[in-house]
Amino acid sequence: MKMIYYLKILLLTISNTICYAETDFEPNIVHDVIQAMGRPSSVIATLCWSDQKKMQLVSTFSGSISKQAAMIVFVQQGQVEVQTYDDHHIVFVVDLTCPNITDHLVQNNRANHFRVPFRWLLIGYENSESSVPEELTVLDLLPDSEVIIVQHVGNSVYDINYVYKISVNGTWYTEAFGYWNKGGGFKKIIRPESTALRRLDLKGYTITICYVLTDDDSINHLTDEVNDHIDTITKVNFPTTNHLIDFLNASRKYIFVNTWGYKVNGTWNGMTGYLVREKVEIGGSPMFFTSERVSIVEYISSPTPTRSKFVFQQPKLSYENNLFLLSFQNSVWYSSLALVTIMFLAIFIATLWEWKKRGYNEKTDTDAHVGLLRPKMSDVIILIFGATCQQGSPVELKGSLGRIVMLILFIALMFLYTSYSANIVALLQSSSSGIKTLDDLLHSRLKFGVHDTVFNRYYFTTATEPTRKAIYETKVAPPGVKPRFMTMEEGVKKMQQGLFAFHMETGVGYKFVGKFFHESEKCGLKEIQYLQVIDPWLAVRKNTPYLEMFKIGTKRIQEHGLQSRENHLLYERRPKCSGGDGNFVSVSMVDCYPALLVLSYGSIMAVFFCVLEILYKRKHEILTRLSCHSDIE
């Protein structure tokens, strides 16, 4: 039950009706120590003091110009609930002279009140032989705890120290916070304000680290760069986690597993399982930041900026479009068609005019008409079609008007033909830019492959988003086909051949790209992300007392360039495009497909009309014979 005396004390203070005993220094000590903390504080006090002494404590804060203490609440022993939302402000003040105070401390220990962010101030300790009260021996005051002991050493002098242990069964350590005496009050010893910075030296304590190795031989090549494309994320961070342990002056113990850990039948396996069961402090192999893991592990930094993506060479433009139609814009095609139509009319009119002017007769003087364009639409169409295809013509117009029109026709169509051919050549060397999303990739002609890793197999097989699920079911593992999981080398070589999208860890895969690809082949690489995760993060177990130390250590390692060095040794950035202008592109059957299609249809039509002509000729011969036979009779 709470005992709030604030209003009573305020009235008594105003009336100045109370005189305090000069020997009651403890309220002043509590006030001075909390003021020296330099942080907003809400005091929860468990004290076996008289009401008058408690009033003195409240009055010391109410009469101070500082506003460090916003609230003082007195609670009974055994009451451990903290009914406030600002845990960082709470300071527990406990009188060690209270009977059965150990039980109260143990209950708070079970409630994790001796862990960050809570602060403790223990008073009433007068044993000069030890700086650690016996009541604390059963508590877990680990490096993240902030517990201050006020120890009376005689003659109104008090030593004020922090106490903590590096491990549960470890040795007690003290840190001098200051001292208090009657004449001078509290004197603070200048030390770093951050608890983690003061306790970075773990004095050889063993930190257990878990690493993920998917290949058994990787344990023999963690630092020699042999087979560095296998378990790369672990090999990159193995040296830096060792730097972290050295920075903390700790010793190390390794545990190796073959998976990062996933929830199977309600239980976490792999490295995540070790972190959840608190068997290790650090997960040495960075893992993906997922919503399922956020509540069970603590992520501290992202040491290695690498992601897994589909990488492929952009296919030729002809795989997505008809180059023979793409050479001109629609407006140019319409303009060209209008030009040809106008030239057709002009030539046809000029032909009619020439035949009428010269008095030619198509039914007579046939020898004189050889090489002369006849005024028939079919002949004019064949002439214009031949001119369009830059072919010669066995007929022409003899008059000056007709020759001028034909000259204009051939010159205009020559320029159109030249422009068309140049655009075809340019388009043959162009890559398609139509594949920009996963949906485009799904509906493309590309074949798929995935690097055979634990996390790729897990995320591909458990994908629920429609497009990603369809990619796995139709491209990666179609029904009746073995799932297309493969080695890094095999996947990159297939990607080099073209029309193949390979899902790989880009930092590792680009090393193989640099090894196998020609310089000109690196220019058309395209990336599309499949996994819905960000860069992998380094994780530690939840509620570890070394959390802030780990964060400080990893930041120092990054600031001093040690992490960047390891990343640059084993990871490659996306290769720069060089030599793309000199790339020679061979023409494939796909590029010529529309032309071959026209040739095929034209051949079929030619054979069809040839057969019709033969049948017509045979029919004519039969009818002629029958007519002659009837005349003879």
C-alpha positions as CSV (number, residue, x, y, z in Angstrom):
1,M,0.0,0.0,0.0
2,K,1.4,3.4,-1.0
3,M,1.9,6.1,1.5
4,I,2.1,9.5,-0.2
5,Y,2.9,12.3,2.2
6,Y,3.5,15.0,-0.3
7,L,0.7,17.3,0.7
8,K,1.2,16.9,4.4
9,I,4.8,17.6,4.1
10,L,4.2,20.7,2.1
11,L,2.0,22.1,4.8
12,L,4.4,21.2,7.6
13,T,7.3,22.7,5.7
14,I,5.5,26.0,5.2
15,S,4.6,26.2,8.8
16,N,8.2,25.3,9.9
17,T,6.9,23.5,12.9
18,I,9.3,20.6,12.7
19,C,12.9,20.5,13.7
20,Y,15.0,17.7,12.4
21,A,17.6,15.9,14.3
22,E,21.1,16.7,13.2
23,T,22.1,13.1,13.1
24,D,19.6,12.2,10.4
25,F,22.0,12.6,7.4
26,E,20.4,9.9,5.2
27,P,17.7,12.0,3.7
28,N,20.3,14.6,2.6
29,I,22.5,11.8,1.3
30,V,19.7,10.4,-0.8
31,H,18.9,13.9,-2.2
32,D,22.5,14.7,-3.0
33,V,23.2,11.3,-4.7
34,I,20.1,11.5,-6.9
35,Q,20.9,15.1,-7.8
36,A,24.4,13.9,-8.8
37,M,23.0,11.4,-11.2
38,G,22.0,14.3,-13.4
39,R,18.9,12.6,-14.8
40,P,15.1,13.0,-14.2
41,S,14.2,10.7,-11.4
42,S,11.0,9.2,-9.9
43,V,11.8,7.8,-6.5
44,I,10.2,4.6,-5.2
45,A,11.3,4.2,-1.6
46,T,11.1,1.2,0.7
47,L,12.3,2.7,4.1
48,C,11.9,1.7,7.7
49,W,12.1,5.3,8.8
50,S,9.9,7.3,11.1
51,D,7.3,9.5,9.5
52,Q,9.3,12.5,10.5
53,K,12.4,11.3,8.7
54,K,10.3,10.5,5.6
55,M,9.0,14.1,5.7
56,Q,12.5,15.3,5.9
57,L,13.3,13.4,2.7
58,V,10.4,14.9,0.8
59,S,11.2,18.4,2.0
60,T,14.8,18.1,0.8
61,F,13.5,17.6,-2.7
62,S,10.7,20.1,-2.5
63,G,13.0,22.8,-1.2
64,S,15.6,22.2,-3.9
65,I,15.8,24.4,-7.0
66,S,16.6,21.3,-9.0
67,K,13.8,19.3,-10.6
68,Q,15.6,16.0,-10.8
69,A,13.0,14.2,-8.6
70,A,9.5,14.6,-10.0
71,M,7.8,12.2,-7.6
72,I,8.5,10.3,-4.4
73,V,6.4,7.3,-3.6
74,F,6.8,5.1,-0.4
75,V,6.0,1.4,-0.8
76,Q,5.8,-1.5,1.6
77,Q,8.1,-4.5,1.3
78,G,7.0,-7.1,-1.2
79,Q,5.4,-4.5,-3.5
80,V,7.3,-4.8,-6.8
81,E,4.8,-3.5,-9.4
82,V,6.1,-0.4,-11.2
83,Q,3.0,1.7,-12.2
84,T,4.7,4.2,-14.5
85,Y,5.6,4.4,-18.1
86,D,9.0,6.1,-17.7
87,D,11.2,3.2,-16.6
88,H,14.3,5.2,-17.3
89,H,13.3,7.7,-14.6
90,I,12.8,5.2,-11.8
91,V,15.2,5.1,-8.8
92,F,14.5,2.5,-6.1
93,V,15.7,3.7,-2.7
94,V,15.9,0.8,-0.1
95,D,16.8,0.8,3.5
96,L,19.0,-2.3,4.2
97,T,18.3,-2.1,7.9
98,C,14.6,-3.1,7.4
99,P,13.8,-6.6,8.6
100,N,13.5,-9.3,5.9
101,I,14.7,-6.9,3.3
102,T,16.4,-9.7,1.4
103,D,13.0,-11.1,0.4
104,H,12.0,-7.8,-1.0
105,L,15.2,-7.6,-3.0
106,V,14.9,-11.1,-4.3
107,Q,11.3,-10.4,-5.5
108,N,12.6,-7.4,-7.4
109,N,15.4,-9.4,-8.9
110,R,12.9,-11.9,-10.2
111,A,11.0,-9.0,-11.8
112,N,14.2,-7.9,-13.5
113,H,14.2,-4.6,-11.7
114,F,18.0,-4.8,-11.2
115,R,18.5,-4.6,-14.9
116,V,18.6,-1.6,-17.2
117,P,17.0,0.9,-17.2
118,F,16.2,0.9,-13.4
119,R,18.5,2.5,-10.9
120,W,19.0,1.6,-7.2
121,L,20.2,3.4,-4.1
122,L,20.8,1.2,-1.1
123,I,21.3,2.9,2.3
124,G,21.9,1.8,5.9
125,Y,25.0,-0.3,5.3
126,E,27.6,0.1,8.0
127,N,29.9,-2.9,7.7
128,S,33.5,-1.7,7.2
129,E,34.9,-5.1,6.4
130,S,33.2,-5.5,3.0
131,S,31.9,-3.1,0.4
132,V,29.2,-5.5,-0.7
133,P,26.2,-6.1,1.7
134,E,25.4,-9.7,2.4
135,E,21.8,-9.1,1.2
136,L,23.1,-8.6,-2.3
137,T,24.9,-12.0,-2.7
138,V,21.8,-13.7,-4.0
139,L,21.1,-11.0,-6.6
140,D,22.1,-10.8,-10.3
141,L,23.7,-7.4,-10.4
142,L,25.3,-7.8,-13.8
143,P,27.2,-5.2,-15.9
144,D,24.1,-3.4,-17.0
145,S,22.8,-2.8,-13.5
146,E,23.1,0.6,-11.7
147,V,23.2,-0.2,-8.0
148,I,24.7,2.3,-5.6
149,I,25.6,1.4,-2.0
150,V,25.9,4.1,0.6
151,Q,28.3,2.8,3.2
152,H,28.8,4.5,6.6
153,V,32.5,4.4,7.4
154,G,32.4,6.6,10.6
155,N,32.5,10.2,11.8
156,S,29.6,11.2,9.5
157,V,31.5,10.1,6.5
158,Y,29.9,7.8,3.8
159,D,31.5,6.1,0.9
160,I,29.2,5.8,-2.2
161,N,30.0,3.1,-4.7
162,Y,28.5,1.2,-7.6
163,V,28.6,-2.6,-7.2
164,Y,28.2,-5.3,-9.9
165,K,29.3,-8.7,-11.1
166,I,30.4,-9.6,-14.6
167,S,28.5,-13.0,-14.4
168,V,26.0,-14.6,-12.1
169,N,28.6,-16.5,-10.2
170,G,31.4,-14.0,-10.7
171,T,33.5,-11.8,-8.5
172,W,32.1,-8.5,-7.1
173,Y,33.5,-5.3,-8.4
174,T,33.0,-1.8,-7.1
175,E,33.2,1.6,-8.8
176,A,33.7,4.8,-6.7
177,F,30.8,7.2,-7.3
178,G,31.8,9.7,-4.6
179,Y,31.7,10.3,-0.9
180,W,29.6,12.3,1.5
181,N,30.5,14.0,4.8
182,K,28.7,16.4,7.2
183,G,30.8,19.4,6.4
184,G,31.2,19.3,2.7
185,G,28.2,17.3,1.5
186,F,28.5,15.1,-1.5
187,K,31.7,15.0,-3.6
188,K,31.4,13.2,-6.9
189,I,34.4,11.3,-8.4
190,I,34.6,12.2,-12.1
191,R,34.0,9.1,-14.2
192,P,32.4,8.3,-17.6
193,E,28.7,8.8,-17.2
194,S,27.8,5.7,-19.3
195,T,27.6,2.5,-17.3
196,A,28.6,0.5,-20.4
197,L,31.7,2.6,-21.0
198,R,32.9,2.1,-17.4
199,R,32.5,-1.6,-17.6
200,L,33.9,-2.5,-21.0
201,D,36.6,-4.7,-19.4
202,L,35.0,-8.1,-18.9
203,K,38.3,-9.4,-17.4
204,G,38.4,-12.6,-19.4
205,Y,34.8,-13.7,-19.0
206,T,33.9,-16.3,-21.6
207,I,31.4,-15.1,-24.3
208,T,29.7,-17.8,-26.3
209,I,29.3,-17.1,-30.0
210,C,27.2,-19.1,-32.5
211,Y,28.1,-19.2,-36.2
212,V,26.3,-20.7,-39.2
213,L,28.3,-23.0,-41.5
214,T,26.4,-24.8,-44.2
215,D,29.5,-26.6,-45.4
216,D,31.5,-28.8,-43.0
217,D,34.8,-27.9,-44.5
218,S,34.2,-24.1,-43.9
219,I,35.4,-24.6,-40.3
220,N,38.9,-25.1,-41.7
221,H,38.9,-22.0,-43.8
222,L,37.3,-19.2,-41.7
223,T,40.3,-16.9,-42.2
224,D,42.4,-18.1,-45.1
225,E,40.0,-17.0,-47.9
226,V,39.8,-20.5,-49.4
227,N,36.4,-21.2,-50.9
228,D,35.4,-17.7,-49.8
229,H,32.1,-18.0,-51.8
230,I,30.9,-20.6,-49.3
231,D,29.5,-19.4,-46.0
232,T,30.8,-15.9,-46.9
233,I,28.6,-14.0,-44.5
234,T,30.1,-16.0,-41.6
235,K,33.7,-15.7,-42.9
236,V,33.3,-11.9,-43.2
237,N,32.1,-11.5,-39.6
238,F,34.2,-14.2,-37.9
239,P,37.2,-11.8,-37.6
240,T,35.1,-8.8,-36.6
241,T,33.3,-10.7,-33.8
242,N,36.7,-11.7,-32.5
243,H,37.8,-8.1,-32.6
244,L,34.7,-7.4,-30.5
245,I,35.7,-10.0,-27.9
246,D,39.2,-8.6,-27.8
247,F,37.8,-5.1,-27.4
248,L,35.9,-6.3,-24.3
249,N,38.9,-8.2,-22.9
250,A,36.8,-11.4,-22.9
251,S,37.6,-15.0,-23.9
252,R,35.4,-16.9,-26.4
253,K,33.7,-20.1,-27.0
254,Y,32.3,-21.1,-30.4
255,I,29.3,-23.1,-31.4
256,F,28.6,-24.0,-35.0
257,V,25.2,-24.9,-36.5
258,N,24.0,-25.4,-40.1
259,T,21.1,-23.0,-40.2
260,W,20.2,-19.5,-39.1
261,G,17.1,-20.9,-37.4
262,Y,13.4,-21.1,-38.3
263,K,10.3,-21.8,-36.3
264,V,9.4,-25.5,-36.8
265,N,6.4,-27.0,-34.8
266,G,6.5,-24.0,-32.4
267,T,10.3,-24.4,-31.7
268,W,13.2,-22.4,-33.0
269,N,16.1,-24.3,-34.4
270,G,19.6,-23.3,-35.5
271,M,21.4,-20.2,-34.3
272,T,18.1,-18.5,-33.4
273,G,17.2,-21.4,-31.2
274,Y,20.5,-21.0,-29.2
275,L,19.8,-17.3,-28.8
276,V,16.2,-18.0,-27.6
277,R,17.4,-20.6,-25.1
278,E,20.1,-18.2,-23.9
279,K,22.9,-20.7,-24.6
280,V,24.9,-18.1,-26.5
281,E,25.3,-14.4,-26.2
282,I,26.1,-13.5,-29.8
283,G,24.8,-14.8,-33.2
284,G,28.1,-14.4,-35.1
285,S,26.5,-14.9,-38.5
286,P,24.2,-11.9,-39.4
287,M,20.7,-12.9,-40.2
288,F,17.7,-11.2,-41.8
289,F,15.6,-8.8,-39.9
290,T,12.2,-10.4,-39.8
291,S,9.0,-9.7,-37.8
292,E,9.1,-13.2,-36.2
293,R,12.6,-12.7,-34.8
294,V,12.3,-9.2,-33.5
295,S,10.5,-10.2,-30.4
296,I,12.9,-13.0,-29.4
297,V,16.4,-11.6,-30.3
298,E,18.0,-8.2,-30.1
299,Y,19.5,-6.8,-33.3
300,I,22.5,-4.5,-32.7
301,S,24.1,-3.6,-36.1
302,S,24.2,-4.3,-39.8
303,P,27.8,-5.1,-40.5
304,T,27.6,-6.4,-44.1
305,P,25.5,-4.6,-46.7
306,T,24.7,-7.4,-49.0
307,R,21.4,-8.7,-50.4
308,S,20.1,-11.6,-52.4
309,K,18.6,-10.7,-55.7
310,F,17.7,-12.1,-59.1
311,V,20.5,-11.1,-61.5
312,F,20.3,-11.6,-65.2
313,Q,21.6,-10.2,-68.5
314,Q,19.0,-8.0,-70.1
315,P,17.7,-10.0,-73.1
316,K,17.9,-8.7,-76.6
317,L,15.2,-6.3,-77.7
318,S,14.1,-8.9,-80.3
319,Y,13.0,-11.3,-77.5
320,E,10.4,-8.8,-76.4
321,N,9.6,-6.9,-79.6
322,N,9.5,-7.2,-83.4
323,L,12.5,-5.2,-84.6
324,F,11.2,-4.8,-88.1
325,L,8.2,-2.9,-86.7
326,L,10.1,-1.1,-84.0
327,S,12.6,0.6,-86.4
328,F,10.1,3.5,-87.1
329,Q,7.7,5.2,-84.8
330,N,4.0,4.9,-85.7
331,S,4.0,8.5,-87.2
332,V,6.9,7.6,-89.5
333,W,5.1,4.5,-90.7
334,Y,2.0,6.4,-91.4
335,S,4.0,9.1,-93.2
336,S,5.9,6.5,-95.3
337,L,2.6,4.8,-96.3
338,A,1.1,8.1,-97.3
339,L,4.3,8.9,-99.4
340,V,4.1,5.5,-101.2
341,T,0.4,6.0,-101.9
342,I,1.0,9.5,-103.4
343,M,3.9,8.1,-105.5
344,F,1.6,5.3,-106.7
345,L,-1.0,7.7,-107.8
346,A,1.5,10.0,-109.5
347,I,3.1,7.1,-111.5
348,F,-0.2,5.7,-112.4
349,I,-1.4,9.1,-113.7
350,A,1.9,9.7,-115.5
351,T,1.6,6.2,-117.2
352,L,-1.9,6.9,-118.4
353,W,-0.8,10.3,-119.7
354,E,2.2,8.9,-121.6
355,W,0.2,6.1,-123.2
356,K,-2.5,8.5,-124.3
357,K,-0.1,11.2,-125.5
358,R,2.0,8.7,-127.6
359,G,-1.1,6.9,-128.8
360,Y,0.1,3.5,-127.7
361,N,-2.2,0.6,-128.1
362,E,-1.7,-2.3,-125.7
363,K,-3.3,-4.8,-128.1
364,T,-1.2,-3.8,-131.1
365,D,2.5,-3.1,-131.6
366,T,3.5,-5.3,-128.8
367,D,7.1,-5.2,-129.8
368,A,7.2,-1.5,-129.3
369,H,5.9,-1.8,-125.8
370,V,8.8,-4.0,-124.5
371,G,10.3,-2.3,-121.4
372,L,7.5,0.2,-121.2
373,L,5.4,0.4,-118.0
374,R,1.8,-0.4,-118.8
375,P,-1.1,1.6,-117.3
376,K,-2.2,-1.2,-115.0
377,M,-2.5,-1.0,-111.3
378,S,-0.8,-4.4,-110.8
379,D,2.2,-3.3,-112.8
380,V,2.5,0.0,-110.9
381,I,2.2,-1.8,-107.6
382,I,5.0,-4.3,-108.5
383,L,7.2,-1.4,-109.6
384,I,6.7,0.5,-106.3
385,F,7.2,-2.7,-104.3
386,G,10.5,-3.4,-106.0
387,A,11.6,0.2,-105.5
388,T,10.8,-0.1,-101.8
389,C,12.9,-3.2,-101.5
390,Q,15.7,-1.4,-103.5
391,Q,15.2,-3.8,-106.5
392,G,15.4,-2.9,-110.1
393,S,12.5,-2.9,-112.6
394,P,12.4,-4.3,-116.2
395,V,9.9,-1.6,-117.2
396,E,10.1,2.2,-117.1
397,L,8.4,5.3,-118.5
398,K,10.0,6.9,-121.6
399,G,8.6,10.4,-121.2
400,S,10.3,13.2,-119.3
401,L,7.4,13.5,-116.8
402,G,7.4,9.8,-116.1
403,R,11.2,9.7,-115.6
404,I,11.1,12.6,-113.2
405,V,8.4,10.9,-111.1
406,M,10.3,7.6,-111.1
407,L,13.5,9.4,-110.1
408,I,11.8,11.0,-107.1
409,L,10.3,7.6,-106.2
410,F,13.7,5.9,-106.1
411,I,15.4,8.7,-104.2
412,A,12.7,9.0,-101.5
413,L,12.6,5.2,-101.0
414,M,16.4,5.0,-100.9
415,F,16.5,7.3,-98.0
416,L,13.7,5.5,-96.2
417,Y,15.5,2.2,-96.8
418,T,18.8,3.5,-95.5
419,S,17.2,4.9,-92.3
420,Y,15.3,1.7,-91.8
421,S,18.4,-0.5,-92.2
422,A,20.4,1.7,-89.8
423,N,17.8,1.4,-87.2
424,I,17.7,-2.3,-87.6
425,V,21.4,-2.5,-87.0
426,A,21.2,-0.3,-83.9
427,L,18.2,-2.3,-82.4
428,L,20.1,-5.6,-82.9
429,Q,22.7,-4.3,-80.4
430,S,20.1,-3.0,-77.9
431,S,18.9,-4.7,-74.8
432,S,15.4,-4.8,-73.6
433,S,14.4,-2.6,-70.7
434,G,11.0,-4.1,-70.3
435,I,11.8,-6.4,-67.3
436,K,11.6,-4.1,-64.3
437,T,9.5,-5.9,-61.7
438,L,9.1,-9.4,-60.4
439,D,5.8,-9.6,-62.3
440,D,7.7,-8.8,-65.6
441,L,10.3,-11.4,-64.7
442,L,7.6,-14.0,-64.1
443,H,6.0,-13.4,-67.5
444,S,9.3,-13.3,-69.4
445,R,11.0,-16.0,-71.5
446,L,13.9,-16.2,-69.0
447,K,14.7,-19.5,-67.3
448,F,15.3,-19.4,-63.5
449,G,17.9,-20.7,-61.0
450,V,18.5,-20.2,-57.3
451,H,21.7,-20.5,-55.3
452,D,21.4,-23.5,-53.1
453,T,21.5,-22.1,-49.6
454,V,19.5,-22.7,-46.4
455,F,17.7,-19.4,-46.4
456,N,16.9,-19.5,-50.1
457,R,15.3,-22.9,-49.8
458,Y,13.3,-21.7,-46.8
459,Y,12.1,-18.4,-48.2
460,F,11.3,-19.7,-51.7
461,T,9.3,-22.7,-50.4
462,T,7.4,-20.6,-47.8
463,A,6.5,-17.6,-50.0
464,T,2.9,-16.7,-49.8
465,E,2.8,-13.4,-51.9
466,P,1.1,-14.4,-55.2
467,T,3.9,-13.3,-57.6
468,R,6.7,-14.8,-55.5
469,K,4.7,-18.0,-55.0
470,A,4.1,-18.2,-58.7
471,I,7.8,-17.7,-59.5
472,Y,8.7,-20.7,-57.3
473,E,5.9,-22.9,-58.5
474,T,6.2,-22.2,-62.3
475,K,9.9,-21.1,-62.7
476,V,12.0,-22.6,-59.9
477,A,10.2,-25.8,-59.1
478,P,7.6,-26.6,-61.8
479,P,5.5,-29.8,-61.2
480,G,7.4,-32.9,-62.2
481,V,10.8,-31.1,-62.4
482,K,13.6,-31.1,-59.9
483,P,13.8,-27.7,-58.1
484,R,16.4,-25.5,-59.8
485,F,18.7,-24.9,-56.8
486,M,22.3,-25.0,-57.9
487,T,25.9,-23.9,-57.0
488,M,27.1,-20.4,-57.5
489,E,29.5,-21.3,-60.3
490,E,26.9,-23.2,-62.3
491,G,24.3,-20.4,-61.9
492,V,26.7,-17.6,-63.0
493,K,27.8,-19.6,-66.0
494,K,24.2,-20.1,-67.1
495,M,23.6,-16.4,-66.6
496,Q,26.5,-15.6,-68.9
497,Q,24.9,-17.7,-71.6
498,G,21.9,-15.4,-71.5
499,L,18.2,-15.8,-71.0
500,F,18.7,-17.0,-67.4
501,A,17.9,-15.2,-64.1
502,F,19.9,-16.4,-61.2
503,H,19.0,-15.6,-57.5
504,M,22.2,-15.1,-55.6
505,E,23.9,-13.1,-52.9
506,T,25.1,-10.2,-55.0
507,G,28.3,-9.5,-53.0
508,V,29.5,-13.1,-53.5
509,G,28.0,-13.6,-57.0
510,Y,29.7,-10.6,-58.5
511,K,33.1,-12.2,-57.7
512,F,32.1,-15.0,-60.1
513,V,30.8,-12.5,-62.6
514,G,34.2,-10.8,-62.6
515,K,35.8,-14.2,-63.1
516,F,33.8,-15.6,-66.0
517,F,32.2,-12.6,-67.7
518,H,33.9,-10.5,-70.5
519,E,34.0,-6.8,-69.9
520,S,31.3,-6.1,-72.5
521,E,29.0,-8.7,-70.9
522,K,28.9,-6.9,-67.6
523,C,27.1,-3.9,-69.0
524,G,23.7,-5.5,-69.4
525,L,23.3,-6.9,-65.9
526,K,20.0,-6.2,-64.2
527,E,18.9,-6.8,-60.5
528,I,15.5,-7.5,-59.1
529,Q,15.0,-8.2,-55.4
530,Y,12.9,-11.2,-54.5
531,L,13.3,-11.6,-50.7
532,Q,11.3,-9.1,-48.7
533,V,14.0,-8.4,-46.2
534,I,16.7,-5.8,-45.6
535,D,20.4,-6.3,-45.1
536,P,21.3,-8.9,-42.5
537,W,21.9,-7.8,-39.0
538,L,24.0,-9.1,-36.1
539,A,21.8,-10.4,-33.3
540,V,22.4,-11.1,-29.6
541,R,20.2,-12.8,-27.1
542,K,17.3,-10.9,-25.6
543,N,18.0,-9.2,-22.2
544,T,21.7,-9.8,-22.4
545,P,23.5,-7.7,-19.8
546,Y,26.2,-6.9,-22.3
547,L,23.9,-5.3,-24.9
548,E,25.3,-1.8,-24.7
549,M,28.9,-3.0,-24.6
550,F,28.2,-5.0,-27.8
551,K,26.7,-2.0,-29.5
552,I,29.7,0.2,-28.5
553,G,32.2,-2.4,-29.7
554,T,30.5,-3.0,-33.1
555,K,30.3,0.8,-33.7
556,R,34.0,1.2,-32.8
557,I,34.9,-1.6,-35.2
558,Q,32.9,0.1,-38.0
559,E,34.3,3.5,-37.2
560,H,37.9,2.3,-37.4
561,G,37.4,0.6,-40.7
562,L,37.9,-3.0,-39.6
563,Q,34.5,-4.1,-40.8
564,S,34.9,-2.4,-44.1
565,R,38.2,-4.1,-44.6
566,E,36.7,-7.6,-44.1
567,N,33.7,-6.7,-46.4
568,H,36.0,-5.5,-49.2
569,L,38.1,-8.7,-48.9
570,L,35.3,-11.1,-49.5
571,Y,32.5,-9.1,-51.2
572,E,32.4,-7.5,-54.6
573,R,30.4,-4.5,-55.7
574,R,28.4,-4.5,-58.9
575,P,30.9,-4.5,-61.8
576,K,31.2,-1.2,-63.7
577,C,30.4,-1.2,-67.4
578,S,33.5,-0.8,-69.6
579,G,34.0,-1.7,-73.2
580,G,30.3,-1.8,-73.9
581,D,30.7,0.3,-77.1
582,G,33.0,-2.3,-78.7
583,N,30.8,-5.2,-78.0
584,F,30.1,-7.4,-81.1
585,V,26.5,-8.8,-81.1
586,S,25.8,-11.9,-83.3
587,V,22.5,-12.0,-85.1
588,S,20.5,-15.0,-83.9
589,M,17.5,-16.8,-85.3
590,V,15.3,-14.9,-82.9
591,D,16.4,-11.6,-84.4
592,C,15.5,-12.9,-87.9
593,Y,12.3,-14.6,-86.9
594,P,9.9,-12.0,-88.4
595,A,11.8,-12.0,-91.7
596,L,11.9,-15.8,-91.8
597,L,8.2,-15.8,-91.1
598,V,7.5,-13.5,-94.1
599,L,9.7,-15.7,-96.3
600,S,7.9,-18.8,-95.2
601,Y,4.5,-17.4,-95.8
602,G,5.6,-16.0,-99.1
603,S,7.0,-19.4,-100.2
604,I,3.8,-21.1,-99.2
605,M,1.7,-18.6,-101.1
606,A,4.0,-19.0,-104.2
607,V,3.7,-22.8,-104.2
608,F,-0.1,-22.4,-103.8
609,F,-0.4,-20.1,-106.8
610,C,2.0,-22.2,-108.8
611,V,-0.3,-25.2,-108.2
612,L,-3.3,-23.1,-109.2
613,E,-1.6,-22.0,-112.4
614,I,-0.7,-25.6,-113.3
615,L,-4.3,-26.8,-112.6
616,Y,-5.6,-23.9,-114.7
617,K,-3.3,-24.8,-117.6
618,R,-4.3,-28.4,-117.5
619,K,-7.9,-27.4,-117.4
620,H,-7.4,-25.1,-120.4
621,E,-5.6,-27.9,-122.3
622,I,-8.3,-30.4,-121.7
623,L,-11.0,-27.9,-122.8
624,T,-9.1,-27.2,-125.9
625,R,-8.8,-30.9,-126.8
626,L,-12.4,-31.5,-126.2
627,S,-13.3,-28.5,-128.5
628,C,-11.1,-29.8,-131.3
629,H,-12.5,-33.3,-131.0
630,S,-16.1,-32.0,-131.3
631,D,-15.1,-29.9,-134.3
632,I,-13.6,-32.9,-136.1
633,E,-16.8,-34.9,-135.5
